[in-house]
Amino acid sequence: MNKFNENGLKHGPWKGYYSNGNLYYTENYVNGELHGKHESYWMNGSPMIKSNYNNGKRFGYFENFFDDGKLNLKKYYL
């Protein structure tokens, strides 16, 4: 996890954490480009963003949430 390829680009699954140890985000990279599912969370653990990427561009559903977990915005990207 959190690795770089031979060209120094992010590659594979990545996770980030808040200073309190709670999960901040999970995402996947292919040769430095976001690719696949991306999720980020508020410090309290509630979802912040759920989205998908295809070669660095948003693709499919994008959802943004308030810190209480209620849906704020939902879009679909082609």
DRENLUM-631157 format. One line per field, with one value per residue: residue number from 1; residue in one letter; chain; x, y negated, z of N, C-alpha, C, O, CB in turn. Coordinates in steps of 0.05 Angstrom, whole numbers, padded with zeros to 5 digits. Glycine has a CB too. Layout:
% residues N
pos	c(NUM,...)
code	c(a,...)
unit	c(A,...)
n_east	c(X,...)
n_north	c(Y,...)
n_up	c(Z,...)
ca_east	c(X,...)
ca_north	c(Y,...)
ca_up	c(Z,...)
c_east	c(X,...)
c_north	c(Y,...)
c_up	c(Z,...)
o_east	c(X,...)
o_north	c(Y,...)
o_up	c(Z,...)
cb_east	c(X,...)
cb_north	c(Y,...)
cb_up	c(Z,...)
//
This chain:
% residues 78
pos	c(1,2,3,4,5,6,7,8,9,10,11,12,13,14,15,16,17,18,19,20,21,22,23,24,25,26,27,28,29,30,31,32,33,34,35,36,37,38,39,40,41,42,43,44,45,46,47,48,49,50,51,52,53,54,55,56,57,58,59,60,61,62,63,64,65,66,67,68,69,70,71,72,73,74,75,76,77,78)
code	c(m,n,k,f,n,e,n,g,l,k,h,g,p,w,k,g,y,y,s,n,g,n,l,y,y,t,e,n,y,v,n,g,e,l,h,g,k,h,e,s,y,w,m,n,g,s,p,m,i,k,s,n,y,n,n,g,k,r,f,g,y,f,e,n,f,f,d,d,g,k,l,n,l,k,k,y,y,l)
unit	c(A,A,A,A,A,A,A,A,A,A,A,A,A,A,A,A,A,A,A,A,A,A,A,A,A,A,A,A,A,A,A,A,A,A,A,A,A,A,A,A,A,A,A,A,A,A,A,A,A,A,A,A,A,A,A,A,A,A,A,A,A,A,A,A,A,A,A,A,A,A,A,A,A,A,A,A,A,A)
n_east	c(00017,00007,00050,00101,00114,00166,00178,00169,00117,00052,00024,-00022,-00061,-00078,-00078,-00098,-00091,-00121,-00092,-00110,-00114,-00158,-00187,-00176,-00177,-00186,-00159,-00142,-00087,-00061,-00003,00006,-00044,-00109,-00151,-00206,-00243,-00254,-00255,-00270,-00268,-00299,-00269,-00296,-00310,-00354,-00378,-00348,-00337,-00354,-00333,-00315,-00260,-00231,-00174,-00154,-00197,-00261,-00312,-00375,-00416,-00414,-00413,-00426,-00422,-00451,-00421,-00451,-00466,-00508,-00532,-00507,-00497,-00505,-00478,-00470,-00419,-00395)
n_north	c(00023,-00047,-00057,-00071,-00070,-00048,-00095,-00134,-00148,-00148,-00085,-00033,-00013,-00064,-00094,-00143,-00175,-00209,-00250,-00229,-00176,-00157,-00135,-00172,-00173,-00127,-00103,-00088,-00082,-00084,-00086,-00139,-00164,-00173,-00117,-00079,-00063,-00116,-00139,-00183,-00207,-00241,-00267,-00245,-00196,-00190,-00184,-00226,-00236,-00196,-00166,-00150,-00137,-00141,-00133,-00181,-00216,-00236,-00187,-00159,-00153,-00206,-00225,-00269,-00283,-00311,-00324,-00296,-00251,-00254,-00257,-00306,-00321,-00292,-00268,-00248,-00226,-00222)
n_up	c(00000,-00012,-00050,-00099,-00170,-00216,-00241,-00204,-00195,-00163,-00150,-00148,-00090,-00043,00022,00069,00133,00189,00241,00288,00278,00251,00190,00131,00074,00019,-00040,-00109,-00153,-00220,-00251,-00231,-00240,-00214,-00209,-00209,-00149,-00103,-00038,00015,00083,00138,00197,00239,00221,00187,00119,00069,00014,-00041,-00098,-00167,-00211,-00276,-00308,-00284,-00288,-00265,-00262,-00271,-00213,-00167,-00101,-00048,00020,00080,00145,00181,00156,00120,00053,00010,-00044,-00108,-00166,-00235,-00275,-00342)
ca_east	c(00000,00022,00075,00107,00125,00195,00180,00164,00089,00035,00014,-00035,-00079,-00067,-00095,-00088,-00103,-00120,-00073,-00122,-00114,-00182,-00183,-00183,-00184,-00176,-00160,-00125,-00073,-00047,00017,00002,-00071,-00130,-00165,-00222,-00259,-00243,-00273,-00258,-00284,-00295,-00253,-00313,-00314,-00375,-00368,-00346,-00339,-00352,-00331,-00299,-00243,-00221,-00150,-00151,-00221,-00285,-00328,-00397,-00428,-00399,-00430,-00413,-00438,-00447,-00406,-00469,-00471,-00530,-00524,-00507,-00496,-00500,-00475,-00461,-00399,-00391)
ca_north	c(00000,-00072,-00052,-00085,-00053,-00053,-00123,-00152,-00155,-00132,-00062,-00014,-00024,-00084,-00101,-00164,-00175,-00233,-00248,-00213,-00148,-00150,-00134,-00197,-00166,-00104,-00108,-00071,-00096,-00069,-00103,-00167,-00173,-00160,-00098,-00061,-00075,-00135,-00146,-00199,-00207,-00262,-00258,-00229,-00170,-00191,-00188,-00253,-00233,-00170,-00171,-00132,-00150,-00126,-00146,-00208,-00232,-00225,-00171,-00147,-00168,-00223,-00232,-00286,-00281,-00328,-00310,-00279,-00228,-00259,-00264,-00334,-00324,-00268,-00273,-00226,-00235,-00204)
ca_up	c(00000,-00014,-00064,-00124,-00191,-00222,-00251,-00182,-00195,-00146,-00164,-00130,-00069,-00024,00044,00086,00160,00205,00263,00310,00270,00235,00161,00117,00047,00005,-00069,-00124,-00175,-00241,-00262,-00223,-00245,-00199,-00225,-00192,-00128,-00084,-00015,00036,00106,00157,00220,00257,00208,00168,00092,00058,-00015,-00054,-00127,-00183,-00230,-00298,-00318,-00273,-00291,-00251,-00280,-00257,-00192,-00148,-00079,-00028,00044,00103,00166,00196,00139,00102,00026,00002,-00072,-00123,-00195,-00251,-00295,-00364)
c_east	c(00018,00049,00077,00118,00154,00199,00174,00135,00073,00024,00003,-00052,-00064,-00088,-00081,-00104,-00101,-00100,-00084,-00124,-00137,-00175,-00193,-00192,-00173,-00179,-00140,-00113,-00062,-00029,00012,-00026,-00090,-00146,-00179,-00236,-00242,-00264,-00257,-00278,-00278,-00280,-00270,-00320,-00337,-00364,-00368,-00352,-00337,-00353,-00314,-00283,-00235,-00199,-00149,-00176,-00244,-00302,-00350,-00406,-00408,-00419,-00414,-00432,-00431,-00433,-00424,-00477,-00494,-00519,-00527,-00511,-00491,-00500,-00467,-00443,-00396,-00362)
c_north	c(-00025,-00068,-00069,-00065,-00061,-00082,-00143,-00161,-00137,-00109,-00041,-00028,-00042,-00089,-00124,-00165,-00203,-00229,-00232,-00183,-00140,-00152,-00160,-00190,-00139,-00110,-00089,-00087,-00075,-00090,-00133,-00178,-00158,-00142,-00078,-00077,-00093,-00140,-00162,-00202,-00232,-00250,-00241,-00201,-00169,-00195,-00218,-00253,-00204,-00175,-00149,-00148,-00131,-00142,-00176,-00226,-00219,-00210,-00157,-00165,-00182,-00231,-00247,-00286,-00303,-00311,-00293,-00254,-00231,-00267,-00293,-00337,-00297,-00275,-00248,-00237,-00213,-00203)
c_up	c(00000,-00026,-00090,-00144,-00196,-00232,-00229,-00180,-00176,-00162,-00144,-00110,-00050,-00002,00059,00112,00172,00228,00286,00302,00253,00205,00148,00088,00039,-00025,-00083,-00147,-00195,-00254,-00256,-00227,-00227,-00218,-00207,-00170,-00110,-00063,00005,00058,00123,00181,00239,00245,00188,00140,00084,00028,-00023,-00084,-00141,-00203,-00252,-00311,-00310,-00275,-00277,-00271,-00263,-00234,-00174,-00126,-00058,-00004,00065,00125,00183,00180,00120,00075,00020,-00028,-00086,-00153,-00209,-00273,-00317,-00372)
o_east	c(00040,00070,00057,00130,00165,00222,00172,00129,00079,00015,00016,-00058,-00041,-00112,-00057,-00127,-00082,-00092,-00068,-00134,-00137,-00158,-00215,-00212,-00154,-00200,-00124,-00126,-00055,-00038,00013,-00031,-00089,-00153,-00167,-00240,-00220,-00287,-00234,-00302,-00256,-00278,-00259,-00334,-00340,-00343,-00387,-00368,-00321,-00372,-00301,-00292,-00232,-00204,-00144,-00175,-00247,-00306,-00344,-00405,-00387,-00440,-00392,-00457,-00409,-00433,-00414,-00494,-00499,-00500,-00549,-00526,-00475,-00518,-00458,-00450,-00395,-00355)
o_north	c(-00024,-00075,-00079,-00045,-00079,-00091,-00167,-00180,-00113,-00112,-00034,-00052,-00037,-00088,-00125,-00157,-00218,-00206,-00221,-00167,-00118,-00168,-00169,-00200,-00129,-00120,-00077,-00104,-00053,-00108,-00150,-00201,-00134,-00149,-00064,-00101,-00087,-00145,-00156,-00200,-00242,-00226,-00223,-00185,-00149,-00207,-00232,-00268,-00189,-00188,-00133,-00169,-00106,-00162,-00193,-00248,-00195,-00219,-00146,-00189,-00171,-00242,-00240,-00290,-00312,-00287,-00277,-00238,-00213,-00282,-00304,-00354,-00281,-00288,-00228,-00255,-00189,-00189)
o_up	c(00010,-00014,-00100,-00137,-00183,-00233,-00234,-00166,-00173,-00185,-00125,-00112,-00042,-00007,00061,00113,00168,00233,00302,00318,00242,00197,00154,00079,00050,-00033,-00070,-00160,-00187,-00268,-00274,-00218,-00224,-00240,-00192,-00173,-00103,-00069,00011,00054,00124,00184,00253,00258,00174,00137,00091,00018,-00012,-00094,-00128,-00212,-00247,-00324,-00326,-00265,-00276,-00294,-00242,-00236,-00168,-00132,-00051,-00007,00066,00123,00199,00190,00103,00073,00025,-00037,-00076,-00163,-00197,-00288,-00311,-00391)
cb_east	c(-00019,00024,00077,00127,00108,00204,00162,00181,00077,00013,00036,-00014,-00092,-00059,-00101,-00090,-00090,-00148,-00065,-00150,-00111,-00205,-00198,-00159,-00175,-00192,-00154,-00140,-00050,-00067,00019,00021,-00079,-00149,-00145,-00205,-00271,-00234,-00285,-00247,-00280,-00323,-00242,-00339,-00319,-00395,-00384,-00319,-00317,-00376,-00320,-00316,-00217,-00244,-00150,-00129,-00228,-00301,-00311,-00388,-00445,-00386,-00443,-00407,-00435,-00474,-00391,-00494,-00477,-00550,-00540,-00481,-00475,-00522,-00454,-00485,-00372,-00408)
cb_north	c(00000,-00085,-00022,-00108,-00054,-00033,-00127,-00175,-00153,-00149,-00049,00003,-00001,-00110,-00077,-00192,-00154,-00240,-00276,-00223,-00131,-00169,-00110,-00216,-00187,-00077,-00137,-00046,-00113,-00056,-00099,-00184,-00169,-00181,-00083,-00039,-00053,-00161,-00120,-00226,-00181,-00273,-00282,-00244,-00149,-00215,-00172,-00266,-00250,-00151,-00198,-00110,-00162,-00120,-00144,-00221,-00236,-00247,-00149,-00120,-00150,-00247,-00207,-00315,-00253,-00340,-00329,-00294,-00205,-00281,-00247,-00348,-00344,-00246,-00295,-00209,-00240,-00212)
cb_up	c(00024,00014,-00071,-00120,-00217,-00242,-00274,-00183,-00223,-00133,-00182,-00117,-00053,-00038,00063,00071,00178,00217,00273,00316,00293,00241,00148,00117,00027,00013,-00076,-00135,-00163,-00261,-00292,-00236,-00274,-00186,-00245,-00180,-00111,-00098,-00002,00026,00123,00167,00235,00263,00229,00175,00072,00065,-00029,-00045,-00133,-00197,-00217,-00319,-00348,-00286,-00321,-00237,-00295,-00245,-00175,-00161,-00066,-00038,00057,00114,00183,00205,00157,00113,00006,00011,-00081,-00117,-00199,-00264,-00283,-00388)
//
